[in-house]
Amino acid sequence: MKPVVIYSTHRNNTEKVALAFAQAANCKSIKLTKNFDPSTMLLNEYDLVFLGTGIRGGEPYVELLNFIKEADLGNGKWFMLFMTWAGGGASDKLAYERVKKALEVKDQHLDMEYFICLGQTFGLTRRGRPNDVDIAEAKKWVAEKLK
Ligand SMILES: Cc1cc2nc3c(=O)[nH]c(=O)nc-3n(C[C@H](O)[C@H](O)[C@H](O)COP(=O)(O)O)c2cc1C
């Protein structure tokens, strides 16, 4: 199995988890920036794609949705989602569904399991998250999936 980590982050919380995933899976990580051109990307060589995003108003980041929409995703790949959030209600479920639907439009399937942990935002709440425990959990989760 050849994995890759593809993620969007606005405040680096998701990036911390993405780097932990890449370390645990011993694979490349690719950050989706505003000017990212999906057509430059070759996904052919990968068969497990970890997709990462923060949550904004119950939505995954638009950079991730654009990537799914515009990239040539090939076929026969296993997609898994990871997210960081502030713990806001059911926004994780909403964001998961959005990513799942975006993949379905491209005839792709999103695994029903996802990894999620808190990420700090403005002010004191969630300060320091993801923390060392979150990062250790993230690595453990990936190792489980790769078994
Ligand atoms: C404008 C804005 C909207 C947000 N909306 C939500 C939300 O709907 N649900 C939630 O749980 N967290 C929400 N958050 C918190 C972020 O998802 C959280 O801080 C996340 O870790 C950010 O990831 P990033 O640092 O990778 O960009 C929001 C944060 C901001 C700044």
The ligand as an ORCA input file, in Angstrom:
! r2SCAN-3c Opt
* xyz 0 1
  C     -14.150     31.207     11.032
  C     -14.014     29.903     11.758
  C     -15.079     28.997     11.725
  C     -15.001     27.788     12.431
  N     -16.045     26.906     12.383
  C     -15.997     25.766     13.129
  C     -17.104     24.852     13.155
  O     -18.117     25.012     12.477
  N     -17.012     23.770     13.975
  C     -15.913     23.517     14.737
  O     -15.921     22.543     15.477
  N     -14.817     24.325     14.675
  C     -14.832     25.432     13.899
  N     -13.741     26.279     13.859
  C     -12.492     25.859     14.531
  C     -11.493     25.257     13.523
  O     -12.063     24.215     12.800
  C     -10.267     24.706     14.283
  O      -9.590     25.763     14.922
  C      -9.319     23.943     13.348
  O      -8.349     23.269     14.132
  C      -8.611     24.851     12.365
  O      -7.758     24.068     11.574
  P      -6.464     24.674     10.870
  O      -5.612     25.289     11.956
  O      -5.797     23.508     10.233
  O      -6.906     25.689      9.887
  C     -13.813     27.483     13.168
  C     -12.746     28.399     13.195
  C     -12.830     29.598     12.511
  C     -11.672     30.557     12.552
*
